[in-house]
Each structure stands twice: as structure tokens, then as C-alpha cells.
Amino acid sequence: MAIGVYFTQAGMSAAKYDECIKLLKKAGVGNPAGRSYHASFGPKDDLMVFDVWTSQAAFDKFGKKLMPILQQLGINLNEPSVMPVHKVIVPAKKVAPPRKQAKAAAPKRKR
């Protein structure tokens, strides 16, 4: 079952968030398996995070990489709110119109 995870942490700055993202990428979990959606939002000195995960197990596995990085950065997160997801609506994918073939230019003849 999909879950929504909402993190709040007073004073989570954009700079610390950006550094955390860099370190997660370096650790190979910048785009972890099981995370369907991620958003950070709020004022630059007080960001919050909302994720959608395919399962609690996928989130827990990611947490094993995330928590040491947060500790390294001196970030002590509040306990996140975790709730079952009822429905996720995403925009329909746009289908690009077929490309027109460029006409091959006829070779120019010398006169």
C-alpha cells in the first residue's frame, strides 16, 4: 500500500536541504526505488518535505541511508507523519506529434 510521508523540521534551511540532496545522490539514493513523488516547500529558512512511497518497506530502506546523512548535517527531524495514500492523480503524458521528415536537399550542380 502506498504511503504519504510529511516531514516538518523547524529551521530546515534550503542550504541544508540542498546539501542533503547532494549527499543522497553521492550515496546512490538520489532517486530511490519506491519513491513515487518528492516535494520540498515552504520558506527558504523553514522547508518541509512531502513524499509518496510505494510501501512502508521502501521508505524504511531509504531511511537507513537518509538518517546518517541527516545526522552528519546536524539535522534532527521530527517524527514524520505517515498516512496511507487513497489516490494519486498525475497529469496525462503528452504525446508528441509525429516529426515531419526533412526533405533531402538535392545536390547543387555546378554550371
N, C-alpha and C positions, 0 to 999 in steps of 0.2 A: 504494500500500500504506500502511495506517495505521501510525503510529509512536507509541511512548510515549517521553516525554522527562522525565527526572528531574533536577531541579536541586538541588544542595546548595551552600550557601554558609555557612560558619561566621559566626555573628553576624548573620544576616539577621533584623532585628527586625520585629515586627508593624507598628511605626510606619513603617519604611522600605517595607515591603511595601505597606501601605495607601496611602502617598504614590505609589508606583509605579503602583498600580491607578488612582488619581485621574488621574495624568498620561497613562496609556494611554487612558483614557476621553476626556480632553480632546483627545488626538491622533486620536481617531476609531477606535481599535482596542481598545476595552474588551471587545468581543466579536468577535474577529477571525474572518474567513472561514477555514474549515478546521480550527478548533479545536473538537473534539467534547466535550472534558472538561477541567476545570481544578480542581485542589485545592491548597491550601496547608495545611500541617500541621506539627505539632511544637510545642516550647516557644515562647512569645512572643518570646524573645530569640534563637531559632535555628530559624527556619522553613525548610522545604523545600517544593518545588513539584513536582507531577506533572501533566503534560498528556498528552492524546491528540490527535493531529493526523491529518487525513485523508491527508497526504503530507509528505514532506520539503520539497517546494517551498513548501507553505503555511506550514510552520514557518519556513523561511528568509525568506520575505517578511515575516512578522511580526517576525522578528529585526532587520530593518532599522529598524523603529520602536522596538523594545524596547531595543536596545543603547545608543543615545544617551540614553535616559531613565535607564537604569541608571548610565551614566557621570555624568550630571548629579547623581544622588543619591549618588555615591561608592561604588557597589556594583560590585565586580569579581567576577563569577560564576566559579565553577569550570567547566570544560568539562562540559556536561551529558552524562548517559548517554542514548543514543538507541538504541532497540531496536524491531524490528518487532513489531506487535501481532498476536497469534494470534487472540484473540476478546475481544469486549466484550459483557458481559451487562448489560442495563438492565432495570429493573422494567417490567412491562406497564403501559400507560396505563390509569388508572381511567376507566371510563365512568360518567358521572353519570346517575342515574335521571332519566327524563323529569319535568319540573316539572309539578305539578298547576296547572291553570288556576284562578285565584281566581274565585269566583262573584261576578258583578257584584251589588252591593248594590241592592236595589230602592229607588227613591226613596221617602222618607218623605212621607206625606200629612199635611197639616195638618188638624186636627179642628175 
